Amino acid sequence: MTEHGAAHALLEAIATRDFEATCAALDASAQMRALLPSEFRVVTDAEQVASQFRGWFGDAEPFTVVGKNVEQIGDKVAVRYRFRLTRPNETETQIEQHLFCVTADDAVEHIDLVCSGFRAVAAVARQAHDFDAGTLGCTDGLAVEFRKRIKEIAIGDLLRIQTVDPSAKEDLPSLARLMGHTVQSIEAAGTGGLTITVERGK
């Protein structure tokens, strides 16, 4: 196994929520001491340690890895990660954990864990911007104008495109997704046209 292989294996298993692999990265008699916001917890043996991670992250949806890292600190290997997630019946949260690991024989034997707790993600107000494309279609300027308009708004903001071109229903959402944006809705307008709402992604 490569340098810090056991710690890397543990990190990847937790980040992908593969709890069988989490258990496999641990020594059978592994111990974890966890400093949590509400308590200090000691867990022994690989299955029980893996079960802790399953309890924290297993049912979350969506689940996004914001960042992760492994590095040597003195005689221990530091594993750090931050996740953004929504657990059942809860609002969206972020959590960061630092694991200081002792490894031997290609397995993690001991973990000292410090946890931030599940911190609520503040809602960010999104601004909606209207773009009346008129009769423009993707073959005569709508695609070019869409690219220009979406770049002018902030990431996370919405662009509402009104168009009477029927081909835009298929062409514009495909272009938006190809550019990395999210199509929020495609609605028929009272004038016989369409309103396509796109969230800027990057």
N, C-alpha and C positions, 0 to 999 in steps of 0.2 A: 504494500500500500504506500502511496506517496506521503510526503511530509504532511503531518496533521490530517492524514487520510481519515482516521476515525472521526475527528471533529468535523471535517467536511461532510462525511457521510451522515453524521447526525444532523447537521444543519440542513442538508438537502432533504433529508427524510421529514424533518419538522416542517420545512417550507413547502413541501409538496403534500403534506398531511398523509404521508405513508407511514402509519404507525407500526406496522410490522417491521419496516426497515428501520424505524426509530429504535425499536426493541433490539434489532439485530446489531445496531451500531454500539450497543451498550454491553459491558461485561455483565454476565448473569447475576452477579451480586452487586451491581452498581448502586451507589447511593447518591441521592440528590438532597441538598439542603437549599430550601427556597425561601427567600425573603420576599414576601408578598405585602401589598399595602395593608392587608387586614390581619396577617399572622405570619409566624415563622413555621415552616412545615418541613419535616424530614420524611423522605420516602426511600425505601430500600427495595432492591431487586429490579431487574430490567423491565419486567412486565408492568410493575406498579409505576415506575418512572414514565414509561411510554403512555400509560393510562392517564397520567396527569396532563400530558400534552394533548391527548385525544379529548379530554374533558374541556380544555381551554379552547381548542381550535376545530375540533372534528365536525361540529354541526354548523359552523359559520358559512354564510352565503349572502353576498359575495365575499371572497377572500382574496386579498391582493398583497403581494410581497412588495413593500416600499423600499427596503434595503436590507442587505445582509453582508457579513464580513467574518473572516477568521484570521487571527493573528496570534503570534507568540507573545506572551507577557511573562517574563521570568521563567519559572518552571511550570507554568500553566498555559493552556491554549484558550484564548478568549474567543467566544462565539457570540456575535451580536446580530440581532435582526429586529426589524420593525414591520408589523403587519397592519393592514387596514381591513376591517371586517365587520360584518353584522351578524350577531348571534341571534338565535330564535327569540322573537318577542322583545328585541332590544333595538335601540337606535345604532347608527354607524359609529364605530369606535376605532381608535388606534391603540396598539400595545407595543412596547419595546421591552425586550428581555436581553440581559447580558448573562452569559453562561461562562464560568471559569472552570475549565475541564482538566482533569488529570487523565492521561491516556497511557495505556500499556497493552502490548500484544494485540495491536490493531483494534482496540475497543476502548470506549470511554468508561473509566472506572468510577470517577467521582465528579459531581457537578455542584458548584456553588452558584445559585441562580438569583439574580436580582431582577425584579419585575416592576414595571411602571404602573401596572394595572390597566384596565380597559378605560381609556380616556375618550370621552365623547368628542366627536368631530363637529366643530361648529359649522352650522349651515351657512353656505356662501350664497349671497343674493346674486341671481343671474339676471342679466339685462337682455331684453329681447329687442332685436333690430329688424325693421321691416324693409323689404326690398320688392318693389313692384316691377316685375320684369316685363309686364305687358304681353306682347306677342312674341317676345324673344324665345327662340328654341335653342337647344344645345348645338344645332348645326349652324346657327347664324348669330352667335354671340353670347348666349346664356351661360355656357360653360366658362368662357373667359371672364364674364362679369361676376359669376359666382365665385371663382377663384379670387378675384380682387376683393369682393365684399367680405368674404369669410376671413381673409387675412387682416382686415381692418378692425375686427371685433376682438374682444378679449377671449382667451381660452376659457371655456365653460359657458360663455354667452350663447344666446340663441339667434339664429338668422331665419326669419320667416320670409319665404319667397312666394310671392303671388304670381301666377302665370296662367295664361289661357292656352298654352301649347300642350296638347295631350301627350306628346312624346316625353315631356319632362317628367311624367310620373315614373317612368322606368329609367331614363337617362340620368337625371339629376341625382337621385339617391345612390345610384351606382358610382357616380363620380365622387360624391361626398364620402362614401365608405372607402373608396380607393385612396382618398386623401387623408384618411384617418379620423374622419369626423363621424358623429352619431346622428342618424336620422331619427328624430323624435316622433314625427307624425307626418302623414300624407292625408290631407282632408279635401273633400270637394267644397268649392266656394259657391256662394249663391249666384254668382255671375256665370257659372258654367265652367269656371277655371279650377285651379288647384291652389292650395296653400301647403307648402312643404316646409317643415320646421327642422332645422339642422343645428345641432350643438357642436361648436368648434372644439375639436379634440387636441390640436397641436398647431 
